[in-house]
Amino acid sequence: MSDKRAAIALFYDDKSVPELTAKGVGRVATEIIATAKEHNIPIEEDPELTTLLSQLDLGEKIPEELYLAVAEVLAFAYMTLGKFPQNWKPPTEEEETPTSDPAL
């Protein structure tokens, strides 16, 4: 049985578009994940996004079509590390409570 696990790594410096810095399947994917863990880099599992980003060449910037998906992963990573935008305030309980709309 072969290991089909895939992994990618992105570089992002808040100044330019994120770029692909590593990609691999099987043993290489395991090494990418282990390296991220060693450096306390948050790991987000998204097989579909990983498949799409794996099609890029190393050093290639992510395409505009994937900006939103990657932005969500970056937001997850920043929040996991306790980093938030300047002047950010957590939502109040009222803002977090979903409202029911009888029209739906």
C-alpha positions as CSV (number, residue, x, y, z in Angstrom):
1,M,0.0,0.0,0.0
2,S,1.5,3.3,-1.0
3,D,1.2,6.6,0.9
4,K,-0.8,9.0,-1.3
5,R,-0.7,11.8,1.3
6,A,0.1,15.1,-0.3
7,A,1.4,18.4,1.2
8,I,2.4,21.8,0.0
9,A,4.1,24.8,1.7
10,L,3.6,28.4,1.0
11,F,5.7,31.5,1.7
12,Y,3.9,34.7,2.6
13,D,5.5,37.9,3.9
14,D,2.5,40.3,4.1
15,K,4.0,42.2,1.2
16,S,3.5,40.1,-1.9
17,V,1.4,37.2,-3.2
18,P,2.1,33.9,-1.5
19,E,4.3,31.5,-3.4
20,L,4.7,27.7,-3.4
21,T,7.9,26.7,-1.6
22,A,7.5,23.0,-1.3
23,K,5.3,20.2,-2.6
24,G,5.3,16.4,-2.4
25,V,3.5,13.1,-2.0
26,G,4.2,10.2,0.3
27,R,7.5,10.5,2.1
28,V,8.2,14.0,0.9
29,A,4.7,15.1,2.1
30,T,5.5,13.6,5.5
31,E,8.8,15.5,5.6
32,I,7.0,18.8,4.7
33,I,4.5,18.3,7.5
34,A,7.2,17.2,10.0
35,T,9.2,20.4,9.2
36,A,6.2,22.6,9.7
37,K,5.5,21.0,13.0
38,E,9.1,21.4,14.1
39,H,8.8,25.1,13.4
40,N,5.4,25.6,15.0
41,I,3.8,26.4,11.6
42,P,0.0,25.8,11.7
43,I,-1.1,23.0,9.4
44,E,-4.4,23.2,7.6
45,E,-5.7,20.1,5.8
46,D,-7.5,20.9,2.5
47,P,-7.0,18.1,0.0
48,E,-8.7,20.0,-2.9
49,L,-6.6,23.1,-2.4
50,T,-3.5,21.0,-2.0
51,T,-4.2,19.3,-5.3
52,L,-4.7,22.7,-7.1
53,L,-1.6,24.2,-5.6
54,S,0.5,21.1,-6.3
55,Q,0.1,21.9,-10.0
56,L,2.2,25.1,-9.6
57,D,5.9,25.1,-10.1
58,L,8.1,25.7,-7.0
59,G,8.6,29.5,-6.6
60,E,5.4,30.2,-8.5
61,K,3.0,32.7,-7.0
62,I,-0.5,31.5,-6.4
63,P,-3.0,32.3,-9.1
64,E,-5.6,35.0,-8.6
65,E,-8.4,32.4,-8.7
66,L,-7.1,30.9,-5.5
67,Y,-6.6,34.1,-3.5
68,L,-9.7,33.7,-1.4
69,A,-9.0,30.0,-0.5
70,V,-5.4,30.8,0.4
71,A,-6.5,33.9,2.3
72,E,-8.7,31.7,4.5
73,V,-5.8,29.3,5.2
74,L,-3.5,32.3,6.0
75,A,-6.2,33.7,8.3
76,F,-6.5,30.3,10.1
77,A,-2.7,30.2,10.5
78,Y,-2.5,33.7,11.9
79,M,-5.3,33.2,14.3
80,T,-3.9,29.9,15.5
81,L,-0.7,31.7,16.3
82,G,-2.6,34.5,18.1
83,K,-1.9,37.1,15.5
84,F,-4.7,39.5,14.4
85,P,-4.9,42.6,12.3
86,Q,-4.2,45.9,13.9
87,N,-7.3,47.3,15.5
88,W,-9.1,44.0,15.2
89,K,-11.8,43.3,17.8
90,P,-13.4,39.9,18.4
91,P,-17.0,39.7,17.5
92,T,-19.5,40.2,20.3
93,E,-21.9,37.4,21.3
94,E,-24.7,39.1,19.3
95,E,-22.5,39.1,16.2
96,E,-21.7,35.4,16.6
97,T,-25.3,34.3,17.2
98,P,-26.9,33.4,13.9
99,T,-30.3,35.0,13.3
100,S,-33.1,33.0,11.9
101,D,-34.8,34.4,8.9
102,P,-38.4,33.2,8.5
103,A,-38.1,33.9,4.8
104,L,-35.6,31.1,4.3
